[in-house]
Every structure is written in C-alpha cells, then in structure tokens.
Amino acid sequence: MKNAKFLQRAGAFALALTMALSLAGCGQAASGSSQAASSAPVSSAAASSEAASSQAQGPIQLTDQAGRQVELEEPAQSLVSCYYITTYATLALGVSDRVVGLEKKAETRPVYQMADPALLKKPQLGTLKEFDVEAAAALEPDLVLMPVKLMDYVDALTELGIPVLVVDPEDQDRLEEMLTLIGQACGVEDRAQSLIDYYYEQENRMAQLTEGQERPLVYMGGNSSYLETATNAMYQGSLIQLAGGQNAAGELEGDYWTEISYESLLAMAPEVIILPSAASYTVEDVLNDAQLAGVPAVEEGRVYQMPGQVEEWDSPVPSGILGALWLTSTLHPESYSQEEFVVDAQDFYREFYGFELDAQLLTA
C-alpha cells in the first residue's frame, strides 16, 4: 500500500512538472522579474505579509484533523501554537510573526533562535499534558493551533469564542494535511503547496537515486532506549523506506515505539542502526554493548545518530524530509553524498525558513 501511494505521488509530481514546462514558454517574459525577486532569501517572519496578500480574503471553512468544523471570518492574523510541530509549521509557512503565544520550553528548540528569535519572547502557555486557557484567551488570538492530545481544552476555548484547529500529524500524509489546513487558515495556501511540492520532488528523487541499489536492513532505535524501535506504521519507518532501506522491525505490530529484547534484536540482524536525534544514549553505548556483539551493524561499525542541532528530522515536522535525505546519504553514499545532502539542507532552510545554516550543524 505504501509503495502504491508513493507511485501515485511520484506520478502526480511528474504530471505537474510536465504541465509547468508546457506553460513556461507562455509565461517566460512575465516570470523573469518574479524569478529575480525570489532569488534573495526572505525571513520566515517577513514572508508573512507578502504571502498573505497573495491569497484570497473572505470566510474560511475547514475540517480539522479531529473531524471538527472550523470557521474563520478571514485569514487568521494572530495565532497561539500549543505544539512545537505547529510552531515549526508557522516558520515553514512564513507566518511565525503572527504567533502571540506558544508551547513551553521554546528555548530548547534551536531553530527558533535561528529563524525567528522573537518567538522566544512570546508567552509560553502549556505542554502536551496541560494548557493555560485563561492566559491564551487574554492574548485574544484569531486561532489556536492545538494537538489532538489537548482535545480536552477545545470546548473551553470555543465557549470563549476562540476558534481551534486540532492537528494530528502522525505520518507524512497527515503532516501534509496539517500544513494545508494551516496554510488555508492563514491565507498562505500557495506557500503550503510549495512545501508539499518540494516533498514530492525529493521523494521522487530518492526513488531514482536508490533504484536498483541493495536495500540494507535498518534498525531505528527509540529515544530512551535502543531496545525500543519504530514499526512501519510510524513516521520513522517511512523515512527508512524513502531512503532506500528495509525496516528491520517491519514485521512488528503497533504505531508507537515497540519494546524488544536483545534476542529479538540479534535475530533481526540489522546491517545499519540509526539513533534518533534526541536519543538519551550514544553511538558508543551501542557499539560497546557486549550483548550486541553479534549484530552486523555493530560488527561493521555502521551505527549512526541523526543530526539534531537544528530540528528533529526523525519526527513528522515540516523539515522531516531532510531526515530521509540524510538517511539516503548514510545508506547510499555512492549515489548521494554527505556533501550533496549538506547543500540540499542549506537550500531548504534558506528557501522555507529564510536563514543561512552553518554546515557544521548538519553533520554534528
């Protein structure tokens, strides 16, 4: 099913590209000045007003990811974001300057300082376990972006006349749906579509880069233990497949981190072990564990940690496609080098987040 869905997406991208090329001759003269203007980096915050002006104004009706109907009289100009993934989305969509309140521990997210330092000065209102409704209401937001885990607070906000958009971006398709919804709610649909088009382009590219290549058996450890792993139903499992690997835990059931035994890990015999960016253990911990001595990845020293100096690419965040690209460069360096990845990642942050990223942060 996943492969069929990918082929549909790749085909759709190819069709869109063909149509765009067929129209290029008609619009070449008119597009020249536009291309020149778009070549300079634009900050995430500064892009907001320009993006908003390009979208139609008027009543907006949406169905959020909890199946709720949400109505806005016009695109939201002030936002409360209760979830780091939705705050990341405001950066990628160029509307972070509209955020008037956000989740707690914002100072632990390096990308806020890099892309929009003003976020760190905004009121912090809650976590995935609790939310300060009174403080949020005092900010008088046009819209609250709320994860499904905080659904218990929705009624209190709507009773105060504050619209709430509930999101649940637990896989790539749901991430894209969330970006589309926030784009529509903020009047920046074109920017959301540009980001999604980038995903399709890179997915198609990874398929071409790894076509005919051996697909190594990859084990993704959990954040708190390498005896926890990601199933194919998880976002992390889709990253492995996109990068031209096979998930060593692909036969396990469940849609969350699954605990396994040493015996199970030995039986899986992964050729590569990947640690998530936020792992509480190190590559050396895995390599030095005597009980893993018979694992091919350990014997060959093919244990790696995904960089985490900017964002958590192994999570369903707007930049998560970079996790698949990094993993492609790790599994298939002969087809896609680390140097190529660094250039692509810097281009991504320049285009969608509006800042220049130090290459050293991409390989740390």
C-alpha positions in Angstrom: 0.0 0.0 0.0 2.8 2.4 0.9 4.6 1.7 -2.4 1.4 2.2 -4.4 0.8 5.5 -2.7 4.3 6.6 -3.4 4.0 5.8 -7.1 0.7 7.8 -7.3 2.6 10.8 -5.7 5.5 10.4 -8.0 3.2 10.2 -11.0 1.3 13.3 -9.8 4.6 15.2 -9.5 5.7 14.2 -12.9 2.4 15.3 -14.5 2.6 18.6 -12.7 6.2 19.2 -13.8 5.2 18.4 -17.4 2.3 20.9 -17.3 4.6 23.5 -15.8 7.1 23.1 -18.5 4.4 23.3 -21.2 3.3 26.6 -19.8 6.8 28.0 -19.3 7.0 29.5 -22.9 3.8 31.4 -22.4 4.9 32.9 -19.1 8.6 33.3 -19.6 8.6 37.1 -20.1 6.3 37.7 -17.2 8.1 35.4 -14.9 11.6 36.9 -15.3 11.1 39.7 -12.8 9.4 37.3 -10.4 12.3 34.9 -10.5 14.8 37.6 -9.9 12.8 38.9 -6.9 12.5 35.4 -5.4 16.2 34.6 -5.6 17.1 36.5 -2.4 16.4 34.8 1.0 13.3 36.0 2.8 13.0 35.6 6.6 10.2 33.4 7.9 8.6 36.3 9.7 9.0 38.8 6.9 7.4 36.4 4.4 4.1 36.5 6.2 2.6 39.8 4.9 3.7 39.1 1.3 2.3 35.6 1.4 -1.0 36.8 2.9 -1.5 39.4 0.3 -1.3 36.9 -2.5 -4.3 34.8 -1.2 -8.0 35.4 -1.4 -9.7 37.0 1.6 -13.0 36.0 3.0 -14.8 33.4 5.1 -12.8 30.1 5.6 -14.4 26.8 6.4 -12.2 23.9 7.4 -12.4 20.3 8.7 -9.6 19.8 11.1 -7.8 16.5 11.9 -10.2 15.7 14.6 -13.1 15.9 12.2 -14.3 19.2 13.6 -15.7 22.0 11.6 -13.8 25.2 12.0 -14.9 28.6 10.6 -12.9 31.8 10.3 -14.3 35.1 9.0 -10.9 35.8 7.4 -7.3 34.5 7.4 -6.0 34.4 11.0 -3.6 37.2 11.8 -2.8 36.1 15.4 -2.1 32.6 16.5 -1.5 30.6 19.6 0.5 27.4 18.9 0.3 24.8 21.6 2.7 22.3 19.9 6.3 22.6 18.7 5.3 20.9 15.4 2.7 23.6 14.7 5.1 26.3 15.7 7.6 24.8 13.3 4.9 24.9 10.7 4.4 28.6 11.2 8.1 29.1 10.5 8.0 27.0 7.3 4.8 28.8 6.1 6.2 32.2 6.8 3.6 33.2 9.5 5.7 32.9 12.7 5.3 36.7 13.2 1.6 36.0 13.8 2.3 33.8 16.8 1.4 35.6 20.0 1.8 32.6 22.3 3.4 29.1 22.1 4.3 25.9 23.9 6.6 25.8 26.9 10.4 25.1 26.7 10.6 27.1 23.5 14.2 27.9 24.4 15.1 24.2 23.8 14.3 24.5 20.1 17.4 25.8 18.3 15.5 26.6 15.1 13.5 29.3 16.9 16.7 31.3 17.6 17.9 30.7 14.0 14.7 31.5 12.1 12.7 33.9 14.3 14.2 34.8 17.7 11.2 36.9 18.6 9.3 33.6 19.3 11.5 33.2 22.4 9.9 36.4 23.9 6.3 35.3 23.4 4.2 33.9 26.4 4.6 30.1 26.8 1.2 28.5 27.6 1.4 24.8 28.0 2.7 21.3 27.2 1.3 18.2 25.6 -0.3 17.5 29.1 -1.7 20.8 30.1 -2.7 24.2 28.7 -3.4 27.6 30.2 -6.8 28.5 28.7 -7.1 31.8 30.6 -3.6 33.0 29.5 -4.4 32.0 25.9 -7.7 33.9 26.0 -6.0 37.0 27.3 -3.9 37.1 24.1 -7.2 37.3 22.0 -5.9 35.1 19.2 -7.7 34.6 15.9 -6.9 30.9 16.0 -5.4 28.3 18.4 -3.4 25.5 16.8 -3.8 22.5 19.1 -2.6 18.9 19.0 -5.2 16.2 19.4 -3.6 15.3 22.8 -5.0 18.6 24.2 -8.5 18.0 22.9 -9.9 18.3 26.5 -9.3 22.1 26.3 -11.1 22.7 23.0 -14.6 23.3 24.4 -13.3 25.8 27.0 -11.7 27.8 24.2 -14.6 27.7 21.8 -17.0 28.7 24.5 -15.0 31.9 24.7 -15.4 32.4 21.0 -11.9 31.4 20.1 -11.6 29.1 17.1 -9.4 26.0 17.5 -7.7 24.0 14.7 -6.9 20.5 16.0 -4.0 18.7 14.3 -2.6 15.2 14.4 0.4 15.0 12.1 1.5 11.4 12.9 2.6 10.4 9.4 3.7 12.1 6.1 0.2 12.3 4.7 -1.2 13.8 7.9 1.7 16.2 8.1 0.9 17.5 4.6 -2.8 17.7 5.5 -1.8 19.8 8.6 0.3 22.1 6.5 -2.5 22.6 4.0 -5.0 23.3 6.8 -2.8 25.9 8.5 -2.0 27.4 5.1 -5.7 27.8 4.4 -6.4 29.2 7.9 -3.7 31.8 7.5 -4.3 32.6 3.8 -1.0 31.2 2.6 -2.2 28.2 0.6 0.4 28.7 -2.1 3.3 28.6 0.4 2.0 25.3 1.9 1.6 23.8 -1.6 5.2 24.9 -2.5 6.4 23.0 0.6 4.4 19.9 -0.3 5.6 20.0 -3.9 9.2 20.0 -2.5 8.4 16.8 -0.6 7.1 15.1 -3.8 10.1 16.3 -5.7 12.6 14.9 -3.2 10.7 11.6 -2.7 10.8 11.1 -6.5 14.5 12.0 -6.5 15.3 9.5 -3.7 13.5 6.7 -5.6 15.6 7.4 -8.6 18.8 7.6 -6.6 18.3 4.3 -4.9 16.7 2.4 -7.9 18.5 -0.9 -8.4 20.5 -0.4 -5.2 20.7 -3.0 -2.5 18.3 -2.1 0.3 20.1 -2.6 3.6 18.3 -3.8 6.7 18.0 -0.7 9.0 17.1 -0.6 12.7 15.8 2.7 14.2 16.3 2.9 18.0 13.9 4.7 20.3 14.6 8.0 22.1 15.0 6.5 25.5 16.4 3.0 24.7 17.9 1.1 21.7 15.7 -1.8 22.8 12.8 0.2 21.5 12.2 0.5 17.8 10.0 2.0 15.1 7.5 -0.1 13.2 6.5 0.5 9.6 3.3 2.3 10.8 5.4 5.0 12.3 6.8 8.1 10.6 10.4 6.8 11.3 9.5 3.6 9.4 8.5 5.6 6.3 11.9 7.5 6.4 13.7 4.2 6.2 11.7 3.1 3.2 12.1 6.5 1.4 15.9 6.4 1.9 16.2 3.0 0.2 16.3 0.8 3.2 14.3 -2.0 4.8 13.0 -1.6 8.3 14.4 -4.4 10.4 11.3 -4.1 12.6 8.9 -4.1 9.7 7.0 -7.2 10.8 6.3 -5.8 14.3 2.8 -4.5 15.0 1.8 -1.2 16.5 2.0 2.5 15.7 4.4 3.6 18.6 7.8 2.7 19.9 7.9 -1.0 20.5 10.0 -2.6 23.2 12.0 -5.7 22.1 14.6 -8.0 23.7 18.3 -8.4 23.0 17.4 -11.8 21.4 15.0 -10.1 19.0 17.5 -7.5 18.0 20.1 -10.2 17.4 17.6 -12.2 15.3 16.7 -9.1 13.2 20.5 -8.8 12.3 20.3 -5.2 11.1 23.1 -4.0 8.8 22.7 -0.4 10.0 21.5 1.0 13.3 20.2 4.6 13.5 19.8 6.6 16.7 17.2 9.4 16.7 18.4 12.9 17.1 17.1 13.1 20.7 18.4 9.7 21.9 19.4 9.6 25.5 22.2 7.2 24.7 25.1 7.4 22.3 26.6 5.6 19.4 29.4 4.4 21.7 26.8 2.9 24.1 25.5 0.7 21.3 28.9 -0.2 19.9 30.3 -1.1 23.4 27.3 -3.2 24.5 28.7 -6.8 24.7 25.2 -8.3 24.2 25.1 -6.7 20.7 28.5 -8.1 19.6 26.8 -10.4 17.0 24.8 -7.7 15.3 26.2 -7.0 11.8 25.8 -3.2 12.2 27.8 -3.3 15.4 30.5 -5.6 14.0 30.9 -3.3 11.0 30.7 -0.1 12.9 27.6 1.1 11.0 25.9 2.8 13.9 24.9 6.5 13.3 22.9 9.2 15.0 20.7 11.5 13.1 21.9 15.2 13.5 19.8 17.1 15.9 21.4 20.6 16.2 18.6 22.3 14.2 15.4 20.2 14.4 14.2 16.6 15.0 14.2 15.3 11.4 13.1 11.8 12.6 9.7 13.4 13.7 6.8 14.5 11.5 7.9 18.1 11.3 7.9 20.3 8.1 11.7 19.7 7.7 11.3 15.9 8.2 12.1 15.3 4.5 15.7 16.2 5.4 15.7 13.1 7.7 15.0 10.9 4.7 17.7 12.7 2.6 20.3 12.4 5.4 19.5 8.7 5.7 19.8 8.3 2.0 23.3 9.8 2.1 24.1 7.4 5.0 22.8 4.3 3.4 23.8 5.1 -0.2 26.8 7.4 -0.1 27.9 6.3 -3.6 24.6 7.6 -5.0 24.1 10.6 -2.8 27.0 12.0 -0.8 27.0 13.8 2.6 28.3 16.9 0.7 25.3 16.9 -1.6 23.0 16.5 1.4 24.5 19.5 3.2 23.9 21.7 0.1 20.3 20.5 -0.2 19.6 21.0 3.5 21.1 24.5 3.4 19.0 25.3 0.4 15.9 24.0 2.2 16.3 26.3 5.2 17.2 29.2 3.0 14.1 28.8 0.9 11.5 27.8 3.5 12.8 29.2 6.8 14.7 32.2 5.5 18.1 31.8 7.1 21.6 30.6 6.3 22.5 27.5 8.2 26.0 26.6 9.3 27.0 23.4 7.5 28.7 22.1 10.7 25.3 21.8 12.3 24.1 19.4 9.7 26.8 16.8 10.3 27.0 17.1 14.1 
